[in-house]
Amino acid sequence: MAYRLLIDGELVEGAAQLDVINPATGRSLTAAPRADAAQAEQAIAAGKRAFPAWSKLTFADRRVYLEKLADAIEAQVDTLARLLTQEQGKPIRQATGEVLGTAKAFRYYAEQVLEPRILRETAQERIIEQRYPLGVVAAIAPWNFPLLMIALKVAPALITGNCVIAKPAPTTPLTTLLLGELAAEIFPAGVFQTLVDQNDLGSLLSSHPDIAFVSFTGSTATGKKVLSSTADTLKRFTLELGGNDAAIVLDDADIAKVAPRLFHGATANSGQVCVAIKRVYAPRSMIDALCDALGQLARDAAVGDGLEQGVTIGPIQNKAQFEKLLGYIAEAREEGTIVAGGEPVEGDGYFIRPTIVRDLPDDARLVREEQFGPVLPVLAYDDLDDAIARANDSEYGLGGSIWSGDVERGIAVASRIESGNVFVNRSVDLPLDIPFGGAKHSGIGRQQAVEGMEDFTQARIVNAALA
């Protein structure tokens, strides 16, 4: 299949091509069109032309377009899911869930409306808060959830009246390109467009005076560059960045119940989840039992090509991340104890067996940094206050979780965690109607829910004297 960019309502070839690698084989899957700066400029100009008419539509008018796109996604669920597994690596069941979640996101935002709010009304005055769209939005997505992350940016931007240029990661562009082909049959020219690059057009988009807003999800290091490049134009932005989410197991937790949930929270999508569990703190008296349980779950996991039946953990998405994880494991073997895993799978592809590590010092890289893979350190604590302090001793603050037999106690401990999101007896639970965002170096702004929609708009206060 030949993939094409969507620019100004037309499906077009790229100025060049780039290879898309199947992480399950380590070999080329297909070629994707690669845009150049001139095509980026064309897309920006097209979005600017389309904005006046699109922004003047009512929420009800725009709802029809989003619902049609959701219908089109659902009609192609099998095709999109298979393609997603081939370019990203996740098991086909998880890929199907992501595709259906993408359609769900478009349907959710299609139903939303930002109504004017009366802030004050008396016999003398009426003060109203209104919201209006910003213009052309750049939606820059990562490679771990390439389709869903695009939807969580595109859908709220579109329903609030903005035009959007979607730029997927260069290692996972195909499902976004296919989404663009579906959108080409639905949206007016310039309202929704797709650009693929080799990480060379991001700065053009984030610094361009005709881009009004940048919604970026990715690493903290890249997020800082995005933030810097928006400064000259004072454009609005949302940054959802890295995390090093700590899970604290309390002394009243049931290991048999908690261990499978911890394991899933750490290894879903091969651990390539922004709010995945990245480190676990448990009472010293429970460490042996917890590590035994996690180790057995790691040994029982089915690692392989996500298209194969029964596979629960697919490959690491790209070679650079694969090699980074092998480096973490090599250091962890020297500094701690490998309970299970610790080896790549022989053969082709970027496969790493789920790895449980204990006895690491707090300054180990696997503890301090975001590993973004199925490699989980488990650390002992003797005092809960100390565990909380160690969990908070991080530049990151995206997520965290508390595990307890007493929910109220769990909530009380969660209320002491310095993070944008803290879960109790669950993890990686992000409903569309609940705002999501990070603290510290994990991001700025909010995605999802009404707050996420408002980020794509400008508040306008109308202050009228009535007498």
Secondary structure, 3 states (H helix, E strand, C coil): CCCCEEECCEEECCCEEEEEEECCCCEEEEEEEECCHHHHHHHHHHHHHHHHHHHHCCHHHHHHHHHHHHHHHHHCHHHHHHHHHHHHCCCHHHHHHHHHHHHHHHHHHHCCCCCCEEEEECCCEEEEEEEEECCEEEEECCCCCHHHHHHHHHHHHHHCCCEEEEECCCCCCHHHHHHHHHHHCCCCCCCEEECCCCCCCHHHHHHCCCCCEEEEECCHHHHHHHHHHCCCCCCEEEEECCCCCEEEECCCCCHHHHHHHHHHHHHHHHHCCCCCCCEEEEEHHHHHHHHHHHHHHHHHCCECCCCCCCCCECCCCCHHHHHHHHHHHHHHHHHCEEEECCCECCCCCCCECCEEEECCCCCCHHHHCCCCCCEEEEEEECCHHHHHHHHHCCCEECCEEEECCCHHHHHHHHCCCCCCCCEECCCCCCCCCCCECCEECCEECCECHHHHHHCCEEEEEEEEECC
